[in-house]
Amino acid sequence: MSGVGAVFERVCDAIRESMEETQTPGAAVGLLQDGEEHVAGFGVTSVENPLDVTPDTLFQIGSITKTFTGTAAMRLVERGDLDLDAPVRTYLPELKLSDEAVAARVTMRHLLTHTGGWLGDYFEDFGTGDDALARICDTMSGLPQLTPVGEVWSYNNAGFYLAGRVIEVVAGAPYERAVQELVLDPLGLEHSFFFADDVMTRRFGVGHHRNEGGPPTVARPWPIGRAHHPAGGIASTVRDLLRYARFHLGDGDGILKRTSLDEMQTSQLEVGSIFEHVGITWAISDRTGARIVGHGGGTNGQISIFLIAPEHDFAFTVLTNHQRGNEVAFAGRIVALQAIGAREPEHQPMDVDADEYLGTYSSALFDVELKQEDGRLVLATTNKGGFPEKDSPPQPSPPPVTMSFYAPDRLFVTDGPPGEAEFLRAPNGSIAWFRVGGRIMSRA
């Protein structure tokens, strides 16, 4: 067995072990290095109607879709039809936001780097018609502006609705057809789809929620709203994602210039503790000892990760059908990175007077409370609902985790699923925001 094959076997062992621990029903994994590809599937598609997961099983890839939106945008840039630094009003003159100055200034580059600054988690349903994206964009004036445009990275799904709308206006086609013609078809991604009607005729994974009192429960509804497709609408397979990885690792296949792919993978803004930089849609980090370019995804009970290491001709993806799939994916990632001599950083706890930081912080989808319990610093999360639809009830909240500071204003999980969080300071030195799960949160 090759060295890559041996690593893949260890990856599979780690994933199976984590699936059992987290009660994750199913997962698929793919690994690519130096042109050598390995794929596998584990478990079942659904606890209610179980079918074996194979490498050809479709999963929702959630926000990995954002990188497809960015790739489509870069194709339009190369055609001369789109300028990332022109005001969005160049293409959407009717754009209205809560802050008129932001509406006049915001660009596609801001949208594709999560730096628009307004509330990003907004999931109003506007039906299944071709006008869904236009309609949701027409209502974004109701979203409060939280930070100045271009200054703070905070995960922003709504920004990608606008980006998708720009793409369909410039391309002269509904967003899904534009991405099909600009990305999916040219790359030969024959097992990647936006619509449930296409997915339901094939083997596909069903999301599941945690259930502390028993086995996981099926998550409903299955699809996300059509208006949200630019932020997270694709369902795909590990084989298709490795083909997509080959494209972003290679010379562009005559579809995009290597310079455009490099621009996507180049830092546009420093982020912080979650990862160091944001590119054009990509998260970029080198703290493992290798430059990692990637994205994660989460829908209703489905969690996925996708990453490439360009200097090592390496790619890795895990697709799962459980709310705790991030733990499964991370277990596989730790082992997979060994193939390129990389490893996750090991933080050392440091003593910090935590009184200044304690309290409850609020965002659109969840609240967190940072508190002291028996000498430990504990973070408790309470889900509030509102996803995948505006009126969706809260998903089960995760158990509290123990955290510790490892640097000023930066924390990591010491007992629980891996994760980090950080505090952002105002110019006067006071705490302005607590950034958890990529979202900036204000003290309640």
Disulfide bonds with the S-S distance in Angstrom:
none
